[in-house]
Amino acid sequence: MVELISKLGGDTQDVDRHEAEAVNKAQNRSLYASRVAIHPKTVHGTFRRLKWILLVVLLGIYYVSPWLRWTRPGDAPDQAILIDLANRRFYFFFIEIWPQEFYYVAGLLIMAGVGLFLVTSLFGRAWCGYACPQTVWTDLYVWVESRIEGDRNARIKLDAAPWSLSKLSRRSAKLAIWLLIAVATGGFWVFYFADAPTLLRELVTGDATSTAYFTIAILTATTFTFAGFMREQVCTYMCPWPRIQGAMLDEDSLIVTYNAWRGEPRMAGRKKAEAQGQRLGDCVDCNACVAVCPMGIDIRDGNQLECINCALCIDACNAVMDKVGKPRGLINYTTARIYAENAAGQHGHWTWRRLLRPRTLIYFSLWAAVGLFMLFTLVHRSQLDVNVVPDRNPLFVTLSDGAVRNGYTVKILNKRQEERVFRLGIEGLPGASMEMVGDSDTRARSFDITVPPDRLRAVKIYVTTGDPEVLEDDRRNFHFQLEELGAAGEPERARYDAIFHAPGEKE
Amino acid sequence: MVTKIEKDEISGTPTTGHEWDGIRELNTPLPRWWLYTFYGTVIWGLAYTIAYPAWPMLSSATPGILGWSSRAALEEQVTAARAAQQANLDKIAAMSVDDILKDPQLLAFAQAGGAAAFKVNCVQCHGSGAAGGVGYPNLNDDDWLWGGTPDALYTTLRNGIRYTANADTRDSQMPAFGADGILTPEQIDDVTNYTVSLSGGGADAARAKAGKAVFAENCASCHGEDGKGGRDFGAPNLTDGIWLYGGSLDQVKAQIVKPRLGVMPAWSHRLDDATIKELAVYVHSLGGGEAAEATTQ
């Protein structure tokens, strides 16, 4: 049996030396290599605790949000967060977005992008290590694996062991729980697109649409594969964010760094060397940082693409430093500038003040500006929209009394959750009167139109005029005027420019 | 041609055995997952051709054991659509056009159905926007030869105009005043000017005055004393600006000399009653429909 742990000698007697090698070492690169299974060792510490808290919070938000209720008047759905594709609405608590207002989503995406830039400039690669769904779900899956199959060494042994009943039962149990989590993940995704309690009932009784089942199947498969088997390969090979990070990090970005100026030269068994008076670095070469790394890399090689900055190696090394009575922070979050200061002998350390620099301030202002702009437009959104579609065939009709008539379809959007009445009139067309199809046959200069809540109502309007001045022109500009009746505060108004067609001058 | 299969030292993969100018090619095997996926797609493809219509024969194709065809699928959809509409269609068949116009929900349905039927049956003569043309009435305006009330429209649609195969067809016979020699060319000129003057067109005042007498003798019986038309005869209103065959002096004269008498099919021979009612509703809703006459009871 391979001895995976040995004790280090001397004053480091109680420190385990792990048999762990980084998967991306330059020395063992070949043209093609299959994936080496990575079994990160369990670690305790500040950052591990932070990751657990974030995992619970983020997963909580994901799983709980579809179940939140928000009462809305009328027939509107009572789910707080809902993307109603069938009725073309997006609900977010008190906000309701129509398809014409989809640019709000674009605004949100811009804020997300700039927000990521901002977070990177402040805290480095924080997304990858703490918040990314890939990290969160892989963390959860690895935790399940460690509970069932044991910690790192036990899992390595199990991998190498021949198939037996115990191995089969452990593996099946683990895969079953993984599958359950995957189904729950896929399942909860579809709850954002339909009323959650109803859809859950339908899913269980088999009445849900095939789209729902299919979506759940796909997301189950992807969650299961990405978090269960592909893990670090997603970050290393699939995701563009690590490569963008390479361009975004600068000498002031916080990166998980091995302070080589302090740690080198590293040595494991140091009793003899110290007796000889050699000056040794603080690193005792226990390889704990490599053993706990979910990406399977050695942070002592420096900042690398595979390092997701999850800071578990910081926790591991701090624990070892505590054991050997050395100060913490051999691996810590630091910037390249501070590292250079330290390497040059000046004692640089990171302060919160360092967060305020031109880059972060500019990103923050941009992000805040976009956010405020969106908020402003959202608050001042008009709740009334009118569109007029003129009849094109025929352009005009000459009536028996010589008057000319044009047809228009007036579409009124009432974006409020209550029924509203609007008065439609025309202005700028002398001698004109309107007829509304569906209303009585009388001609009038204005009509009162009731629009149901949250709906579009289309009415056909005929505009007739016998005024000779209008009939001489083949086109004449006028406009439709819409005014809200019975409004509590300031009545909302809308206006739409239109053209009246007439025979025009006869030659 | 030397076929010498050697193993490449660096990668451990055998070569294909051929050599071109000293260049050899590695015979790396296809990945197992890819190969089996490929076999899977081949099997799927073959099974698909057995299940669905696939292989062309001389004048047909194999139908597939599932018996699916796009024609049958379409027919299913059309039948289903018609079945879904049957309730409304039955209601329409049972009601009068007047009543349909008063029911808002049925009105919307009938308008849509009428618009669809119009596009298939009527646009060839009356135009895509129902605006007609020379010799084809404009259904948008409020000038009707045979009446624009719902009932009148329905009757016209059912029985047609001058459609000889239908016993109840609307028929009007304007005499050929010129061709049959009923009036002299002088008289025709006079009455043409008078007619055009009725609607305010540019007419010769002297001739118009002379034509008034000719009109009273020959035209008033059908067109009315004041020229306002006679719906019973299908005689147009001559005092408005709407002319079926043109309102210029020459065009009116041509119509008096040898009148063109249009024919409209009797749709009861071709369409079912519900569709005809829908068409009546549609035409009435184009903007020029007249209110139903109050029953004198």
Contacts between the chains, C-beta under 8 A, distances in Angstrom:
chain1	res1	chain2	res2	distance
A	31	B	11	6.8
A	391	B	129	7.6
A	392	B	129	7.9
A	393	B	128	5.7
A	393	B	129	3.2
A	393	B	131	7.3
A	394	B	127	7.9
A	394	B	129	4.4
A	394	B	130	7.8
A	394	B	131	3.8
A	394	B	138	7.9
A	394	B	140	6.3
A	397	B	131	7.2
A	397	B	138	6.9
A	397	B	140	4.2
A	397	B	141	5.1
A	397	B	287	6.7
A	397	B	288	7.5
A	398	B	141	6.4
A	398	B	241	6.3
A	398	B	242	6.5
A	399	B	141	5.4
A	399	B	142	5.4
A	399	B	143	7.6
A	399	B	242	7.8
A	399	B	288	7.6
A	400	B	141	6.6
A	400	B	142	5.4
A	400	B	143	4.4
A	400	B	237	6.8
A	400	B	240	3.7
A	400	B	241	7.1
A	400	B	242	5.6
A	401	B	240	6.9
A	402	B	240	7.6
A	402	B	241	5.1
A	405	B	140	7.8
A	405	B	141	8.0
A	405	B	287	6.4
A	407	B	287	6.6
A	435	B	287	7.4
A	437	B	285	6.3
A	437	B	287	7.7
A	438	B	104	6.7
A	438	B	107	7.5
A	441	B	291	6.1
A	462	B	287	5.2
